């Protein structure tokens, strides 16, 4: 390791500086450090993961941002909402006979005298936000854990002040416009993450756009965005709408005036004018992609063994049955729906999706059962959203993200969601009215999301389809005319009793069950393939109205049914259960059940 002159949490730049100096002393060429790391990532990885200090790193939230100090080690968990391009900066320079580095910093820790020995490096800029629809229980860490890490850092920071006897002069080390003109490799990033020609941004418009944005699904809660600066990472590693945990050095100055920042010696082509007084910067050292399991607070320490899974499944089906007015058939379909995910794409077919349309719900019953179901799903899944669909909402809302070229930013839309999100569409509030051109376009976007699991982003001069993976649940009185769900089932509730009491341990077990079982791999053995093929042929002979979409849905249900029991291959019993569920569903649809709604 690199010695005791710094600590990783309160003085991470000490590790950056000393590992850099060590490599220079060994004769390394600083010119190569723009494309490869000089060992600092390994040092932090060892500290955080091998020595298990990750839990000591505070997580940036609206409640903690005022407590953490600049230039300390922090974590930020969120979704990549926009990719702002690349930034060039003075990465290394020679101060007399000594090489210095500015990596992982906004401003230099040392005076920068005029010198021919200057190395220009490049970093990527990502605008990240908390995952849209993140439920309270799924927040990254409990307040006690956060407060404990902050107390620890406070003690270490006081210790560092007694040890820090280096210069505190700070000079801006961004390239000026004239200097930048000498580098022909200047570039921005296109919307798809690939290089494109530079485009000018307007400082004050940019600032206003991002300081006033309220995320559609999070309008009722505080939201903390973060500008993440990425080093030495392939462009393919980070994509729009991916969820990541970024661990790095915080630079955030609440007292920095906008005038001071706007007078920065940055060229418009390379500086991102989002004032640090409003948007904290995180210079990322380590990042890792997040899955649903990473948002579980207290997952049970067990393996997904079938006999344990079976008990959890039985308890969860019972819980869903009670919520849906003792309709066990609807509860089984709801479970399969909550386990669905897109696991493959063949042409325009999103294999694995299972959208659900619960019908026979008027405004009164939707208010009762819809609210109960929505609350249950919010308690079970990390990211949930609900859209009360009305003509006025369709005509007014911005569903698709839109590119604003005046500020060179992607403005978020309602349907810019993270993978694994759950979306409830309440169509029971939809009344007769006239859709404007915006409303018609929004209805089309919803239809494409349900059918294709794609959202069309509007880049003004062209449209770009972005693949997504969102679970869609539609509540309606009759079959939805806007959103053609995979499964349509009339809800047949009986008079409900008072809500059952569910223990915290049970809810946490169900959260783990849904997140874990959902990711299981699956296959169909050759013997079962013959059984399934024969059953599909027989079903087609008995009912000529059945088509390829029906058979594809049955196969998806078979996979989900097996997974719901913790199995990775389809068994005959599970296939029979799927056929029985389909039989009961089709019987309901044939029985003119709508007359009872």
N, C-alpha and C positions, 0 to 999 in steps of 0.2 A: 504494500500500500504506500501512499505518498506522504505519510508523516502526520504528526499531530498538530500542525499549525492552523488547522481549520476544522470545522465540523460540517457535515454534509447538510444538515437542516438549516442552520442559521447562517452559514457562510459557504454555500455551494460554489460560489465563484472562486473560493480558495482552491477547491479541487480542480476546477477548470484551469486556473493559472498554474498551479504546481505541476499538474500532469503535462501541460504544454511545455513548461520550462524543462521538465525532465527529458522530454523527447528531443527538444532543441539541443540539450546538452549531450545527447547521444548522437548528434549529427544528422537528425532528420531535417528534411527540406520543408519549410512551412508552406511552400507552394502546393504541396500535395494534400494539405489538411482540409482544403475545401471539398474534396471529393471523398475523403475517408476520415474516419475518426482517429485521433491519436491516442486512444485508450481511456478517455474520460467516461465513455458510456459503460465500459466494463467495470470501472471503479464504482460508479453509481449502481449498476446492476448488482454487483456483489453486496454492496451495503443494503440495498432495498430488499433483495430477494434471498440471497444466500444467508445474510445475517438477519433477515426478517424485520427490517425497520420500516417497511412500507406503511404500516398502520400509524406510524408516528408522523407521517407527512400530512399536514392539514389539507382539507378539501375546500376549494373555493365555492362558496355559496353566498347568496345575498346577506346572510347573517354573519359570515366569517370574513368577508372581504375587508371590513373595517378593522379587523383584529390582526390579520397577518401583516407582516412588514415587507417592504420591497427588498428584492435581492435575497429572498429566502426560498427554500424549496417548497413547492406546493403541488397539488393535484387538481386537475379539472376534468370532470366527466361530462361529455356532451356529444352533440351531433354536429357534423360538418354542414353548416347551412350554406356557405358560399366559399369559393376558392378565389382568393383575391389576387393571385399572380405571384410573381417572384420579385424579390428585393435584393439589390446589390448593396454591399456595405464593405467598409474597410475591415477585413477579417484579421489581418496581422500587419504589423509595421515594426520598423526598427527604430528604437529609441537609443541613439548613440550606438553602442555595440550590443545592446540587448534587444532581443525580439519580444514583442508584446502581442497579445491576442485580444480581440474584441468579441470573440464568439460568445453567444448566449447573453449579450448585453445590448441595451439600446444606446448607451453612452459610454465612452471610454473611461476607464478608471485612472488613466494616465494621460498627461499632456501629450499631444501628437505634434512633434516638431516637423517642419518640412523635411521630407526624406524621399529619396528615389526608391527606397526599399519598402514598398507598400504592396500588399497582396489584397486584391479585390475578390471577395467571395460572394456566394449567392445562397439565399434561403427562401423557402416557400411561406406564403401567408394564408392562413385559414381563418375564416370567421366562424366561430363555433358558438352554439347556444345549448342550454340545458335541453335534454331530450324532450320534444314536444309531448305533452300529455303525461309527463312523469308523475305518478301518484306519490303521495306523501310517504307511504310506507316503504317505497322503493328508493328513497334517497340514499346516497352512497354510504353514509355512516351516521351513527347516532350522535346527538349533540354532546353527550358526555365524552365520547371518543375524540370528537373534534376539539372540544375545550381542553382535554388532556394534552393533546399534541400541541396546541397553541401555548399552553403553560410551559411545556417542555422547551419549545422554541424560544419563549421569552427569556427563560433562564440562560439558554445557550447564547442568545443575542447579547445579553448583558456581559457574559464572559468574553464574547468576541470583541466588544468595544474596548475592553481592557487590553486585548492583545493586538488590536489593529492599529499599527503605527505607520501605515502606508499613506501616500498622498490621497487626498479626497477630491482633487481637482477633476472636473468632468468636462470633456469637450465632445461636442457632437461629432460622430464619426461617419454619418451618412455621406454619400457622395453628393457633391453639388452638381447643378445642371451641367456646368462646363466640363467638370471631370468626367461625368457620366457619358458625355458625347464621345469621348475617346474610346468607348467600349462598344463595338458593333454588335455584341451578343445580347444587348438589351432586349428583354422580352416580357410579355405578359402571358397569362395562362388563359386559354379559351374556356368556355363554359364546361366542356367535357374534360378539362384538366390537361390539355395538350398546349404546346406553345402557340402563340398567335401574335400578330403585330401589336405594338404598343398602342394604347389609347389613353387620352388625357382624362383625368378626373378633376372634379371641382371640389375644392376643399370644404367649403362651408356647406354645400349641398350634401356631400357625403356625410359630414358630421350630423346634420339635421336628420338625414334619412335613418341612420342607425340609432341615434339617441331617442327617436320617437317611435321606433317599431315596437308594436305589441304583438306577440305571437298569438294567432287566432285561438289556439287551444289552451293558451295560458294567460288569457286576458285578466283572469281574476287572481293572479299571483305574481309575485316579484320574479323577475327573470334576470339572470346575470350572464351577459355574453362575454366572450373572451377572444382576443386576437392571438392565435397560436402561431408561433414562428418555428418552422420545421427545418432541421438540418440533416444532411446526409441520408435522405430517405428516398427510395425510388418513387416516382409519381404514381405508379400502380398500387402502392401500399395504402394510399389514402384516397377515398372516393367521396363524392358528394352524398350526403345523407347517412354515411357510415357513423357508427357510434364508437368513440374512443375514450380511453383514459390517457390524458397527457400529464406527464410528470416533468416538471422543469422549474425554471427560475422566474419568479414573479417580478415584473416591473410595473408599478402602479403608483401614480402620484396624484392624490386627490387635490393637492394644492396647486398643481401646475396649471397656469392660466391658459385659456385657449389662445390668447394673443401670442404668448410665448411659443406655444407649439406651432401656431400657424406661421410664425416668422422663421420657422425651421429652414435650414439651407437645403431642403429637399427639392428635387425636381418632381413635377407632377407625374411623370412617367414611372417613377420608382418608389415613391413614398405613399403610404396609406394613411390618410389624415383622419384617423379616428382618435380623438384626444384621449390620452391615458387617464385623464381625470374622469372619463366616462366608461372607457372600455379597457380593462386591464390587459396587459400583454403577458404571455407565458412563453418563454424561450424553452422549447421542448428538448429534453435530453433523452427520455424514453417514452414511447407510446405503445399502447396495446389495444387491439380491437376488442370491444365488449360484446358479450352475448347476454341472453336473458338471465342466465344463472348469476351473472355478475351483479345483478341488481337485487338479489335476495339478501335479506338482512341476516337471518338466522336459519340457513338451510340445514335440515337434519343430516347428521353425519352417517348416512347409510348409502349402500349401493342400490342401483335400480333393479333389485331382484324381483322376479315375478310374484312371489308370495307376499312380499311387502307392498308391491304396487297394487295388487288385487284388493287389499284392504283399503288403501287410500282411494282407489277408484270407486269402490262400493260406497264409502262414506261421502265422496264428492257427488256422486249421482243422487244419493239421498238428499243432499243439501240442495242441489239444483232442482230436484223434484218438488221439494217444499216451496222453493221460491216461485216456481211456475205453477202453483196451484194444484199440486199433486198430479201433474201431467208427466208421467214417467217416460213416455215415448219422446216428448219434446225435450226432456232432460237428457236423454241419451244422445239425441241429435245435437244438443247444445254442447255436450262434452266433446263429441267428435269435432265440432266446429272450433272449439277452443284449443284443440290439439293440432289443427291444420296449419300447414305452412307450404310455401312454394319450395319444393326441393329439386325441381328441374324445369327447363323450358324447352319445348319442342315446337319450332316455328313460333306461332303466336299463342300457343297453349301453355298456360302456367300450370304445370303438373303438381298436384298436391293441395291446391286451394279448395276450400269448402265453405262458400258463403251461405248464409242461412237467412231465410225470410219467414218470420213468425207472423201469421195472418190471424184474422178474427179478433183484431184489437182495435177498438174504437178509442176515442179520446179518454174516456173514463178508465177502461181496462188497461190502456197503454200507460196511463199515469200510475196505476197501481202496480201492475206486473212489470211494466217497462222500467220504472224506477227501482223496483226490487232487483231486477236482473242487472241493471246498470251498476247499482251499488255493489252487487256481488262480484261482477267482473272487475270493477275498480279495485276491490280487495284481493283479487286473485292475480291480475296481470299488471306488469309494471307500467305500460303506456296505454292509456285508454282515452278515447274521444267520443263525444256525442254531438250529433248535428240535428237539431230540431228543424226538419225540412219544411219550409214555407215558400210561397211564391216570392214574397218580399226578400227572403234570405237568398234564394237562388238568383234573384235579379241584382243583388247588391254585393254579395260576397266575392272575394278573389280566391278561387279554388286553385288555379295553377300559378306556380311561381313565375314572375315576370322579370325580364332583364331591363334595367333602367340604364341606358347608355349615357345619360347625362352625368350620372354619378358612378357609372361603371360597376353597378352592384346588382345582385340577384335579390329581388324583393320577394320575401316568402309568401306562400299561399297556403290555404287550409289543407291541401292534400300533399304538402311536402312533409312526409312522415318518415320516421325511422322504421327499419325492418323489425317486424314483430309487433307493430302497433295494432290495437283493436279499435274499430270504428263502428259505432252504432248510429244508424240513420233512422230517425223517428219520422216516418212518413204519415203518421196519423194526424199530424197538424196541417197537412197539405190540403188546401181548399181551392175552389175554382178561381182561376185568375189567368192573366196573360203574362207569358214569359217574354222578357225582352231578349235581345240578342245575347246579352251576358248570361241570362238565365238559361237559354237554350244551350249555350256553350258549357255552362256548369253542369247541366244535366247530362250532356254528352261525356264530360270528364268523369262523372260518377259512374256512368254505364261502362266506360272503358276500364275503370278501376275494378269494377266487379267482374267483368268478363275476361280482361286481359292481364290484370294486375300491372297496369302501366299508367303513368301520369304524363301528360304532354306538357312540357315546359315551354313557355312563350318567350322566345328570344327576339321578338318583334319582326325580324326579317326572315325568320324560319322557326319551325317548331321542332322540338327534340323529345322523343319518348324516353322516359326514365323508368326502368323496371323497379317494381316495389314488391313488398310482401306484407299486406295489410289484411287482417281478418275483418270481414264485413258482416254485420248483423243488421237486418232491416226489419223494422216493426211497422206493420201496415194493417189496414182493415181487410183489404182484398189483396190479391197478387199484385206486387209492385209493378207498375208500368214503366218506371224509370230505371230500376235496377233489377235485371234478371238474375236472381240468385241461383246458386247450384241446387239448393234444397229449399222447397216451399212446404211448410207444414202448418196447418191450422192449430192454434193453441186451444186446448180443451181443459180449462181450469175448473176445479171444483171450489166451493166456498173455502176460503183460506183461513187457517188458524193463525194465532199469533206467531210471530217469527221465532224460530228456534234459536237457542243460545249456542253459539259456536265458540269453542276455546281458541285462544291465540295459537296454541300449539297445532291445532288441527288446520287452521288457516295457513300457517307457515308450511305445514307438510303439503297442503294442496298446491301452494305456490311452487314448491320444489318439484312436485309431481308433474305439473303442467309444463314447467320449463325443461325438465330433464327428459320426460317421455317424448316430448315434442321433437327432440333432436335425435332420437334413436334411428338407426338405419333399418332398412326393411327389404325383404326379398320374398319371392314366391317359389317354393320348391316345384320341381317338374311334375310330381304327382298332383299337387294342388292346382297347377296350371291347367291340367287336363280336366279336373273337376270344374274349375271356373269356366273354361271354354265351353264345356257341355251345358252348363247352366245358362250361359249367355245365349247359346244357340236355342235352347228350349224356351227361354223367355221371349226371344225374338219371334219364334214360331207361334207362341201363345198371344203375343201382342205386337202387331206390326207397327204400332206407333213408337215403339222403343227405338232409339238410335244410338249412335256412337257416343254422344254426350252422356246419355244415361249409363251406358256400360263403363265409361271412364269414371263417372261419379261412383258407381258401385265398387270399382277397383280402389279408388281413393278411400272410400269408407272402409273397405276391407283392411287396407294398410293401417288406417287410424284405429280401427277396432283392435287389431293385434297390438299396436303400440300402446293403447290404453290399458292393456293388461301387462305391459312390460315385455312383450314378445317381439322378436325381430323378423319373424316369418309368419305367413298366414296359415292358420290352422283351419280344419274343417268346422270346428265348433264356432269359431269367430266368423267364418263365412256364412254359416247358417244364421247367426245373429244379425248380420247385415241384411240378409234376405228377408228375415222376419220384420226388421225395422222398416224396410222398404215396403213390405206388404201392408203393414199397418198404416204407413203414411199415405199410400195410394188409396187405401180404403177410405181414409178420411176425406181425401180430395174428391172421391167419387160419390160420397154420401151427401152432396149438396150441403156440407157443413156450414157454409157461409150463412145459411138462414138462421143459425143459432148465434151468430155474432152480435 
